[in-house]
Amino acid sequence: MTKGGMESVEVFTSEGKGRGLKAQKEFLPGDVIFAEPAYAAVVFDSLTHVICHTCFKRQERLHRCGQCKFAYYCDRTCQRAAWLNHKNECSAIRKHGKAPTENIRLAARIMWKIEREGSGLAEGCLVSIDDLQNHVDSFGEEEKKELRADVESFLEFWPPQSQQFGMQYISHIFGVISCNGFTLSDQRGLQAVGVGIFPNLCQANHDCWPNCTVIFNNGNHEAVRSMFHTQMRIELRALSKISPGDELTVSYVDFLNVSEERRKQLKKQYYFDCACEHCKKQIKDDLMLAVKEGESKPSAETVKEVIQFSKDTLEKINKARMEGLYHEVVKLCRECLKKQEPVLGDTNIYLLRILSIASEVLSYLQMFEEAADYAKRMVDGYLKIYHPNNAQLGMAVMRAGVTHWHAGLIEAGHGLICKAYAILLITHGPSHPITKDLEVMRVQTEMELRLFQQNEFMYYKMREAALKNQKIQVMPEPSNETSPSLFHKKE
């Protein structure tokens, strides 16, 4: 079955997994298999005034909708593009007196689209909204309670003059959002800013070691020439060579967890038992739980103690980060590393988690040399665990490269930036803002490296002068969330 720009894939019934997507032709790493605009999407409640409601870019100054005073846009272009989807919402918010939560807003946008176009196949969609999985039957007590509350709030918000839907259908839509809502990120890809429904993407099944990745592209609204004017969309990109007839898979969760934990997470969030090769054979679990080898191999008891200590420390770290106590975070990381280093192997995920936090927070505090040392160890571990073309690996290598550059370690910094660029060219593509930023860094560090190799003394003199004249670029404040996960789950 193919439709509007989806000629290269087909929906098929996959044994034990329901529907899936299959490639119709060969793809190479970095190829875009398909791009899909959102069926409906909304900005998170906490960010409605700092993120454009059309393209989901973070902007300094946004234009507010003069009527409902709720929606914000980059400019007139984004505001005009939003009107079809915002028109009903705008009048409903004014009548209701305030905007409801993101879940209610997303359900309402879906229903208004159904009212306009019907619930059959939308243009370019392989499946209809009616056919998407809702898993309502699998909901636990708590989820059912939340669902009832959402349905009630929806009915209070939904205007009487709009098409009326039955309770069962409204519940179906909320179930679809709960299981298929896709996380939208800002233009730098570093923060989750909204949630959207992409029916074609929902057909791609999960694999912990997938052959595809999904990247959110905010589109280019500023382009004067229409051929470069692109709408917000997701892109399904190939990570490895894919042959015609191969199933297209994406990972719903971060790979950096032992198979048992990933399976638990997938069961809880998506209601299925993962039977992928990596889970069945527990591939890489040994690396993720590695302990120090050699003469003084630690006892099982010691390992257990250190892992428990690491878990307790991670909880304390989260609390300190929430409160912005970054020096406390560094102290906790150093204490934990002291306990971990004689016991845990270089690829142990508990060690890698602490190294990751330590390098990020120390960079923010501008203690770059210590941060660079931890970042290097983190990247060395990640490279042994992650798929070589993994977006999270690419982002981690990029951060490590920038940290090394700040520390004045130009050779290692340039090397890491080049490595990150090679990964992100495949996962994000050459026109993504992150890849463009990285290309600028790559060119700059290459020039600096050349100068360094010609005359080390001159290089440091010039660097010192440059850093004095320009306000040193402060690293972004450490975020309390890991990089956005693929599908958005309502907390």
PECORTA-V235551 format. One record per run of one state. SS is the DSSP state (a for helix, b for strand, c for the rest). FROM is the first residue (numbers start at 1). TO is the last residue. If there is no record, write none. Layout:
SS;FROM;TO
SS;FROM;TO
This chain:
c;1;8
b;9;14
c;15;17
b;18;23
c;24;26
b;27;27
c;28;31
b;32;36
c;37;39
b;40;43
c;44;44
a;45;47
c;48;50
b;51;51
c;52;57
b;58;58
c;59;62
b;63;64
c;65;71
b;72;73
c;74;75
a;76;96
c;97;101
a;102;117
c;118;128
a;129;131
c;132;135
a;136;138
c;139;140
a;141;157
c;158;166
a;167;180
c;181;181
b;182;185
c;186;191
b;192;197
c;198;200
a;201;203
c;204;204
b;205;206
c;207;211
b;212;217
c;218;219
b;220;220
c;221;225
a;226;228
c;229;229
b;230;230
c;231;232
b;233;238
c;239;241
b;242;242
c;243;246
b;247;250
c;251;258
a;259;270
c;271;276
a;277;280
c;281;284
a;285;288
c;289;290
b;291;291
c;292;299
a;300;322
c;323;325
a;326;341
c;342;343
b;344;344
c;345;348
a;349;364
c;365;367
a;368;385
c;386;390
a;391;406
c;407;409
a;410;427
c;428;432
a;433;454
c;455;455
a;456;469
c;470;486
b;487;487
c;488;491
